[in-house]
Each structure stands twice: as C-alpha cells, then as structure tokens.
Amino acid sequence: MCNKNSKYAKWLNHGIVLFCLVSIQIFYQGTSIGSPVSAPIDRSLTWTMERWTASDTPYLKVRQEVDAAISNGTNPDTVLQKAKANARQSPTNALSVFRWAYAAERAGAAQVRSAEKIQRWNGVYEAMAIPQSPHSYEYDRLRYLMTVRRSVGGGTSLAIYHLGKRLVQHSPNDWQIKERVASILSAIGNKNDRQIALKYAREVCHAQPQVCFNWATLGQAYFYARSTKANDKEYLKQSIAAYKKYLQVAPPEDDWRPTAKKNIHEYEKLLAE
C-alpha cells in the first residue's frame, strides 16, 4: 500500500485523470480504450481474418464515382441519401452497401462536430454485415473504419486489433487507416505496440499536417509511449506540442477542442512535479 501523499500516489491519480481524458479523445475519433482481448462487438468476426482474393476494381470505381459527384458540386448528404436508398433496396448486394458506406464516410468527413459525423455513419456498420463477405480489401478496409467507430464503449476485439495491423501492412501509405491503427495501438497495445503507434502517428502527421486529428493522435501516442525516466518528460513535452498543433489546425467549432486543452493542462501539471 502506498501513502496517498506520496509522489507515487500523485502520479497514479494523474494517470487516472489522463486515462479518462484520452478515453474521450478516442470516443470522438471512433474507437475505445480497453483490452484488445475484450468481448467482440460482432457475433462473428471471421471476416477480419479472410484473405483478400477478390478484385477491388468495382469498389475503386464506386469510390471514384462518389468522389467525382462531390467534386462536381453535389452536396455530400445528397450523394449519401441516394446511395443509402439504393442499398436499402438491395441489402445483400455488397457493392451497393459499399457505395452507401463510402458516401457516408465522405459525408461524415465534411462535418466538424462529432454528433453530425455519427449521424451520417448511422446504420452503415450493421448494413456492411448483411452481404456475404466479398473478400475485398477495399470492402474490409471501410468495414474496419465503421467497426472501430461502432465499438465505442464495447471494447476493441483482438480480431479488430490484428486486422488493423494487417491493413497497414497491405497499404502502408493509407494515412486514414494508419491514424486509426496508431490511436488503437497507443491506447491498448503493449510496449512495442506503443512505439509502433508513435512511429505511425509521426508518419501520418508528416504526410497530412492539415488534418487536425492526426495531431491529437500524435499527442496521445507520445503520452502512452513514455516508458523510462529518460524519455518521460521529453515525451510529455512532445505530447503537449502535438495537442497545441491540433488546436492551431482544428476549426474553431470543433467540439473536441476543450478536451485537448484539458490534456495540455494535465500534462503541464505533470511536468511541474
């Protein structure tokens, strides 16, 4: 037992507070803190282990069509509603469901507030489980993104944990996937995972410095990568710097800004001790 007034107790209390703050961050970004061996959120996650043997050409064509419609001035929500209506009529058609899912991804990306993003993603997670799995990398990539968002509060399963790593191995320059994997590995991974997460987060920020939540993930990765007295304070400083960069890049109406400010405040308190 340790004395509540001891330095260890202070750090423990700070750790509990900071764990809660980072939990809020991961909720917003689309996954959850928890053990990678927590209960699966799907009744069956066998799709996460399947080989990608199908051609991705039809799915890439769908992505191009959705992107072109939005680039030509069609409101992302209009594209989403049309794709959703078509998918509802053909719920077992993997390509139709993929179009809905990708349109939801684009429409959600156009929003700033988390509640508005979630509204666009609503129903997609369940819809992607209905068709027979097409064994497509593009389909499983998007299903992964929707699954880690849907897993908020339910833990991240071991299958999803490993699928993320496999997706990065398949396409190491897919920055959206790499950011999600970095966020998950830093929060629930082992010591080696957290170093990998830090590496991924740095790469993502270098590739896409304009994406605000890349910096939030880097801040999280630095905090969890602390493992020795030698790097403890330095990594705290780097974490604070990353969160400050997030605040510079994030829109004023971004509803995660208060949490970033709280993280900075708590980390600065740790540095002062």
KEVEX-87511 format. One record per residue (C-alpha): residue number from 1; residue in three letters; x, z, y. Coordinates in nm, 2 decimals. Layout:
- NUM; ALA; X; Z; Y
...
END
This chain:
- 1; MET; 0.00; 0.00; 0.00
- 2; CYS; 0.13; -0.08; 0.35
- 3; ASN; 0.07; 0.11; 0.67
- 4; LYS; -0.19; -0.05; 0.89
- 5; ASN; 0.05; -0.01; 1.18
- 6; SER; 0.34; -0.18; 1.01
- 7; LYS; 0.47; -0.52; 1.11
- 8; TYR; 0.36; -0.65; 0.77
- 9; ALA; 0.00; -0.55; 0.84
- 10; LYS; 0.01; -0.72; 1.18
- 11; TRP; 0.12; -1.04; 1.02
- 12; LEU; -0.14; -1.01; 0.75
- 13; ASN; -0.41; -0.96; 1.00
- 14; HIS; -0.29; -1.26; 1.20
- 15; GLY; -0.28; -1.46; 0.88
- 16; ILE; -0.65; -1.38; 0.80
- 17; VAL; -0.75; -1.49; 1.15
- 18; LEU; -0.55; -1.80; 1.14
- 19; PHE; -0.68; -1.89; 0.80
- 20; CYS; -1.03; -1.88; 0.94
- 21; LEU; -0.93; -2.09; 1.24
- 22; VAL; -0.78; -2.36; 1.02
- 23; SER; -1.09; -2.35; 0.80
- 24; ILE; -1.29; -2.46; 1.10
- 25; GLN; -1.04; -2.74; 1.16
- 26; ILE; -1.08; -2.87; 0.80
- 27; PHE; -1.46; -2.84; 0.81
- 28; TYR; -1.46; -3.07; 1.11
- 29; GLN; -1.22; -3.32; 0.96
- 30; GLY; -1.40; -3.34; 0.64
- 31; THR; -1.27; -3.12; 0.36
- 32; SER; -1.24; -2.75; 0.28
- 33; ILE; -0.99; -2.48; 0.22
- 34; GLY; -0.99; -2.35; -0.13
- 35; SER; -0.82; -2.36; -0.46
- 36; PRO; -0.76; -2.72; -0.60
- 37; VAL; -0.90; -2.59; -0.93
- 38; SER; -1.23; -2.47; -0.78
- 39; ALA; -1.55; -2.59; -0.93
- 40; PRO; -1.61; -2.97; -0.89
- 41; ILE; -1.87; -3.08; -0.64
- 42; ASP; -1.98; -3.37; -0.87
- 43; ARG; -2.14; -3.33; -1.21
- 44; SER; -1.89; -3.59; -1.32
- 45; LEU; -1.56; -3.68; -1.15
- 46; THR; -1.44; -3.92; -1.42
- 47; TRP; -1.43; -4.20; -1.16
- 48; THR; -1.14; -4.02; -0.99
- 49; MET; -0.92; -4.09; -1.29
- 50; GLU; -1.02; -4.45; -1.36
- 51; ARG; -0.78; -4.74; -1.34
- 52; TRP; -0.84; -4.99; -1.05
- 53; THR; -0.88; -5.31; -1.26
- 54; ALA; -1.14; -5.49; -1.06
- 55; SER; -1.07; -5.74; -0.78
- 56; ASP; -1.10; -5.59; -0.43
- 57; THR; -1.17; -5.93; -0.27
- 58; PRO; -1.55; -5.88; -0.24
- 59; TYR; -1.51; -5.53; -0.09
- 60; LEU; -1.24; -5.65; 0.16
- 61; LYS; -1.48; -5.93; 0.26
- 62; VAL; -1.75; -5.67; 0.33
- 63; ARG; -1.51; -5.48; 0.55
- 64; GLN; -1.42; -5.79; 0.74
- 65; GLU; -1.79; -5.88; 0.79
- 66; VAL; -1.87; -5.53; 0.92
- 67; ASP; -1.57; -5.52; 1.14
- 68; ALA; -1.65; -5.87; 1.28
- 69; ALA; -2.01; -5.77; 1.36
- 70; ILE; -1.89; -5.46; 1.56
- 71; SER; -1.61; -5.65; 1.73
- 72; ASN; -1.86; -5.92; 1.84
- 73; GLY; -2.06; -5.65; 2.02
- 74; THR; -2.32; -5.54; 1.77
- 75; ASN; -2.39; -5.17; 1.80
- 76; PRO; -2.23; -4.99; 1.50
- 77; ASP; -2.55; -4.80; 1.44
- 78; THR; -2.74; -5.13; 1.42
- 79; VAL; -2.50; -5.25; 1.16
- 80; LEU; -2.53; -4.92; 0.98
- 81; GLN; -2.91; -4.92; 0.97
- 82; LYS; -2.92; -5.28; 0.83
- 83; ALA; -2.67; -5.21; 0.56
- 84; LYS; -2.84; -4.88; 0.47
- 85; ALA; -3.18; -5.06; 0.44
- 86; ASN; -3.04; -5.32; 0.21
- 87; ALA; -2.86; -5.07; 0.00
- 88; ARG; -3.18; -4.86; -0.04
- 89; GLN; -3.34; -5.17; -0.19
- 90; SER; -3.06; -5.23; -0.43
- 91; PRO; -2.93; -4.88; -0.51
- 92; THR; -2.74; -4.98; -0.82
- 93; ASN; -2.55; -5.27; -0.65
- 94; ALA; -2.21; -5.13; -0.58
- 95; LEU; -2.13; -5.40; -0.32
- 96; SER; -2.45; -5.32; -0.12
- 97; VAL; -2.38; -4.95; -0.14
- 98; PHE; -2.02; -5.01; -0.03
- 99; ARG; -2.14; -5.21; 0.27
- 100; TRP; -2.36; -4.91; 0.37
- 101; ALA; -2.07; -4.67; 0.32
- 102; TYR; -1.83; -4.87; 0.52
- 103; ALA; -2.08; -4.93; 0.80
- 104; ALA; -2.13; -4.55; 0.81
- 105; GLU; -1.76; -4.50; 0.83
- 106; ARG; -1.73; -4.73; 1.13
- 107; ALA; -2.04; -4.58; 1.30
- 108; GLY; -1.91; -4.23; 1.25
- 109; ALA; -1.57; -4.32; 1.39
- 110; ALA; -1.75; -4.44; 1.71
- 111; GLN; -1.88; -4.08; 1.76
- 112; VAL; -1.69; -3.79; 1.91
- 113; ARG; -1.90; -3.49; 1.81
- 114; SER; -1.89; -3.37; 1.45
- 115; ALA; -2.26; -3.34; 1.42
- 116; GLU; -2.31; -3.70; 1.52
- 117; LYS; -2.04; -3.82; 1.27
- 118; ILE; -2.21; -3.62; 0.99
- 119; GLN; -2.55; -3.78; 1.08
- 120; ARG; -2.40; -4.13; 1.02
- 121; TRP; -2.25; -4.03; 0.69
- 122; ASN; -2.56; -3.86; 0.57
- 123; GLY; -2.67; -3.98; 0.22
- 124; VAL; -2.37; -4.20; 0.16
- 125; TYR; -2.19; -3.96; -0.07
- 126; GLU; -2.49; -3.94; -0.30
- 127; ALA; -2.55; -4.32; -0.29
- 128; MET; -2.20; -4.41; -0.40
- 129; ALA; -2.25; -4.21; -0.72
- 130; ILE; -2.55; -4.42; -0.83
- 131; PRO; -2.40; -4.76; -0.92
- 132; GLN; -2.18; -4.79; -1.23
- 133; SER; -1.83; -4.74; -1.11
- 134; PRO; -1.68; -5.08; -1.03
- 135; HIS; -1.32; -4.97; -1.09
- 136; SER; -1.23; -5.09; -0.75
- 137; TYR; -0.96; -4.93; -0.53
- 138; GLU; -1.15; -5.01; -0.21
- 139; TYR; -1.47; -4.85; -0.35
- 140; ASP; -1.29; -4.54; -0.47
- 141; ARG; -1.09; -4.51; -0.15
- 142; LEU; -1.41; -4.49; 0.05
- 143; ARG; -1.58; -4.27; -0.20
- 144; TYR; -1.28; -4.03; -0.18
- 145; LEU; -1.33; -4.01; 0.20
- 146; MET; -1.70; -3.94; 0.16
- 147; THR; -1.64; -3.69; -0.11
- 148; VAL; -1.39; -3.47; 0.08
- 149; ARG; -1.63; -3.46; 0.37
- 150; ARG; -1.92; -3.37; 0.14
- 151; SER; -1.71; -3.09; -0.02
- 152; VAL; -1.72; -2.87; 0.28
- 153; GLY; -1.80; -2.52; 0.15
- 154; GLY; -1.78; -2.63; -0.21
- 155; GLY; -1.41; -2.63; -0.26
- 156; THR; -1.18; -2.93; -0.34
- 157; SER; -1.17; -3.01; -0.71
- 158; LEU; -0.85; -3.07; -0.90
- 159; ALA; -0.96; -3.42; -0.96
- 160; ILE; -1.00; -3.50; -0.59
- 161; TYR; -0.67; -3.33; -0.52
- 162; HIS; -0.49; -3.56; -0.76
- 163; LEU; -0.69; -3.87; -0.66
- 164; GLY; -0.57; -3.83; -0.30
- 165; LYS; -0.21; -3.84; -0.42
- 166; ARG; -0.28; -4.15; -0.63
- 167; LEU; -0.44; -4.33; -0.33
- 168; VAL; -0.13; -4.26; -0.12
- 169; GLN; 0.10; -4.40; -0.39
- 170; HIS; -0.12; -4.71; -0.41
- 171; SER; -0.12; -4.77; -0.03
- 172; PRO; 0.14; -4.56; 0.15
- 173; ASN; 0.06; -4.71; 0.49
- 174; ASP; -0.31; -4.63; 0.47
- 175; TRP; -0.30; -4.38; 0.75
- 176; GLN; -0.66; -4.26; 0.73
- 177; ILE; -0.61; -4.17; 0.36
- 178; LYS; -0.27; -4.02; 0.43
- 179; GLU; -0.40; -3.80; 0.70
- 180; ARG; -0.68; -3.67; 0.48
- 181; VAL; -0.43; -3.60; 0.19
- 182; ALA; -0.19; -3.43; 0.43
- 183; SER; -0.47; -3.20; 0.55
- 184; ILE; -0.58; -3.11; 0.20
- 185; LEU; -0.22; -3.06; 0.06
- 186; SER; -0.12; -2.84; 0.35
- 187; ALA; -0.42; -2.61; 0.31
- 188; ILE; -0.45; -2.58; -0.07
- 189; GLY; -0.13; -2.71; -0.22
- 190; ASN; 0.18; -2.54; -0.35
- 191; LYS; 0.51; -2.50; -0.16
- 192; ASN; 0.62; -2.85; -0.25
- 193; ASP; 0.28; -3.00; -0.16
- 194; ARG; 0.30; -2.84; 0.19
- 195; GLN; 0.64; -3.01; 0.25
- 196; ILE; 0.49; -3.34; 0.14
- 197; ALA; 0.19; -3.28; 0.37
- 198; LEU; 0.43; -3.22; 0.66
- 199; LYS; 0.61; -3.54; 0.58
- 200; TYR; 0.28; -3.74; 0.57
- 201; ALA; 0.15; -3.58; 0.89
- 202; ARG; 0.46; -3.68; 1.08
- 203; GLU; 0.44; -4.03; 0.95
- 204; VAL; 0.07; -4.06; 1.05
- 205; CYS; 0.14; -3.93; 1.40
- 206; HIS; 0.42; -4.18; 1.44
- 207; ALA; 0.20; -4.47; 1.32
- 208; GLN; -0.11; -4.37; 1.51
- 209; PRO; -0.02; -4.14; 1.80
- 210; GLN; -0.35; -4.22; 1.98
- 211; VAL; -0.57; -4.07; 1.71
- 212; CYS; -0.62; -3.71; 1.82
- 213; PHE; -0.69; -3.55; 1.48
- 214; ASN; -0.36; -3.68; 1.34
- 215; TRP; -0.20; -3.43; 1.58
- 216; ALA; -0.44; -3.15; 1.47
- 217; THR; -0.34; -3.22; 1.11
- 218; LEU; 0.03; -3.21; 1.20
- 219; GLY; -0.03; -2.87; 1.37
- 220; GLN; -0.19; -2.74; 1.05
- 221; ALA; 0.09; -2.89; 0.84
- 222; TYR; 0.36; -2.72; 1.04
- 223; PHE; 0.19; -2.38; 1.02
- 224; TYR; 0.15; -2.39; 0.64
- 225; ALA; 0.49; -2.53; 0.58
- 226; ARG; 0.66; -2.21; 0.70
- 227; SER; 0.85; -2.07; 0.41
- 228; THR; 1.16; -1.90; 0.53
- 229; LYS; 1.26; -1.68; 0.82
- 230; ALA; 1.49; -1.96; 0.94
- 231; ASN; 1.20; -2.21; 0.99
- 232; ASP; 0.92; -1.97; 1.07
- 233; LYS; 0.93; -1.95; 1.44
- 234; GLU; 1.05; -2.31; 1.48
- 235; TYR; 0.76; -2.44; 1.28
- 236; LEU; 0.52; -2.22; 1.48
- 237; LYS; 0.66; -2.38; 1.80
- 238; GLN; 0.62; -2.73; 1.64
- 239; SER; 0.26; -2.64; 1.54
- 240; ILE; 0.18; -2.53; 1.89
- 241; ALA; 0.33; -2.85; 2.03
- 242; ALA; 0.12; -3.06; 1.79
- 243; TYR; -0.20; -2.89; 1.89
- 244; LYS; -0.12; -2.93; 2.26
- 245; LYS; -0.07; -3.30; 2.19
- 246; TYR; -0.41; -3.31; 2.03
- 247; LEU; -0.56; -3.16; 2.34
- 248; GLN; -0.39; -3.43; 2.55
- 249; VAL; -0.53; -3.71; 2.33
- 250; ALA; -0.87; -3.57; 2.24
- 251; PRO; -1.17; -3.67; 2.45
- 252; PRO; -1.30; -3.40; 2.69
- 253; GLU; -1.63; -3.38; 2.49
- 254; ASP; -1.46; -3.33; 2.15
- 255; ASP; -1.61; -3.02; 2.01
- 256; TRP; -1.30; -2.91; 1.82
- 257; ARG; -1.10; -2.85; 2.14
- 258; PRO; -1.19; -2.48; 2.16
- 259; THR; -1.06; -2.43; 1.81
- 260; ALA; -0.73; -2.59; 1.90
- 261; LYS; -0.70; -2.36; 2.19
- 262; LYS; -0.77; -2.06; 1.97
- 263; ASN; -0.50; -2.17; 1.73
- 264; ILE; -0.25; -2.21; 2.01
- 265; HIS; -0.33; -1.86; 2.14
- 266; GLU; -0.29; -1.70; 1.80
- 267; TYR; 0.03; -1.88; 1.72
- 268; GLU; 0.18; -1.78; 2.06
- 269; LYS; 0.09; -1.42; 1.98
- 270; LEU; 0.29; -1.45; 1.65
- 271; LEU; 0.59; -1.59; 1.83
- 272; ALA; 0.58; -1.30; 2.08
- 273; GLU; 0.61; -1.04; 1.80
END
